Amino acid sequence: MPSKVDSAPEKMDPGRELGKWLILGGMILAAVGGLFFIGGRLPVRLGRLPGDIAIEGKRGSFYFPIVTCILLSVVLTLVMWLISLFRR
């Protein structure tokens, strides 16, 4: 009788897995650094998008970047979806 142990998926070497994560993290950091580098030259600044709530009074101010939060949420959701799609 054939054993079921042979059909188990092989696990990756932990060092190789760590290397993949470090490369992915480095690429993400490079992309974020590039966004900061060119961010000052963009016509629309992240954090000051139309639709963000800004209230200024005599004694103080209140700022809530709701549109920025929604935009970042959508972008990060798409990035995480793509990462999970390629990990399969």
HULINUR-V800602 format. One record per run of one state. SS is the DSSP state (2 for helix, 1 for strand, 0 for the rest). FROM is the first residue (numbers start at 0). TO is the last residue. If there is no record, write none. Layout:
BEGIN
ss = [SS;SS]
from = [FROM;FROM]
to = [TO;TO]
END
This chain:
BEGIN
ss = [0;2;0;2;0;1;0;1;0;2;0]
from = [0;3;7;13;39;52;56;60;64;65;87]
to = [2;6;12;38;51;55;59;63;64;86;87]
END
